[in-house]
């Protein structure tokens, strides 16, 4: 027979690895309610089936994340699945709306291009100086309108800064996918070369400045590798042929080949201007990644697995308590750190809430419940829940629609 | 009329910044500017170069008067813009390559120095950006003559230059890590290539019938 205390402990007490069953239940209930409400209850017909599969898949990943405590593994599965499944739904929507995935004059004149988060890097300054948005997108009333993307991006950025790149970005999943194929890197990036991670700051400055004299989003027109899986202009004149060539070359080299060879998220690390902007926002975001120098044994395991080259031996030697600017909060380093020196934290709060011992000594049950409440509101619980929720908000409908397309095809074949 | 020039400069100065910043920011940030005085000197030279470009256009506009308005048509504007942007791009590349690798010695040293700042200013001043075009149209329609045209553009320049004052503080970045300046030098080269390949040469090709 289980004693009352040990039963309560087994349900509520924090665990060495992973969350307690009570925390898993409560946060899964919250996330599950959102997932099932938007994906199943609000759907009709075959959408209900695809919505249910989406909700179960996402919820399963979230629960696995909490049970095992291996955030990065299940986060990566989520991000890759969301990125790959986003494409068919996105292209299908474009074909339904305009009959082709190609950008044409009508969509530009009528401001009907979907607004992508990367465009924020180029629209901010013209918006401030000229009160105009230099991208032909809808202001509202569309899933990828300027206002909807602004609300999602702003709230996500203020909550977890560059965590966007690892938990939300449906482009980042492509890098992550190709960098996950195989185990050993064929091309090992030396720590001496890790300044490559600052090149996306140059890219940010370049696309921001280059967009000013022409009042147009240069990155979207010329450099974006992901146009190949979303929408692009037909190569009809010298400018669009060059842009098409850039797109193919950058996609193959930066998104496919380099991540595969280096096992790092090369495009996100060295090329994406949005990543650089998010790095700057990291400075004011609510959630952080804390590095405890006292616990660190300088084994270098975190530096070896960091997908964005953010952690280096030089960093481990210094005295900073927060991770470098370019950290994407992916959790890979936490997985391999045996000392528990790297943890999620909240800006301005100490790493762990200390439990005050009362003078008369509390009962074991009360102590367990207190520990449970503290664990429930700790960054270790709140961060994955918030980040995963944002990821599902952005990618959920795409995944559901792609699954629906697949189900409809199966039904047709049947 | 001259109050018009000041108001036009104040109202459209942010536009001027948008057209000048792509050239000015990489160039300034790629240098280790030791003192506030040197910083002010570079900015003054840039603005002096820009002023001379403005005055030149102002004088031309004043001399030709309304007669020129019909001739300052798209091909001419494009040709001037294309040429100035190509030259500005080349200066940026020389400056970036020189400060990054110490190559292209003569041209690089010039582009990287005070002469480079003045030249970039002059080329920026000669590029007919929308505010400048608006100012030129005002001079054409007013038939101010060469002196009046030059004065109009000088006042326009003074008012629009207020937006450049933040660049007086670039020297504060003097102690920024070396990779910050290396990044700015790479940015100089990238911006130079962009100016030549995507702004300057296409505009030239479009404006000169023989090259089309």
Interface residues (C-beta under 8 A of the other chain):
Chain A: X125 X126 X129 X130 X195 X198 X199 X201 X202 X205 X206 X209 X210 X212 X213 X214 X215 X218 X222 X238 X239
Chain B: X14 X15 X17 X18 X19 X21 X22 X25 X26 X129 X179 X183 X184 X186 X187 X190 X191 X194 X198 X199 X202
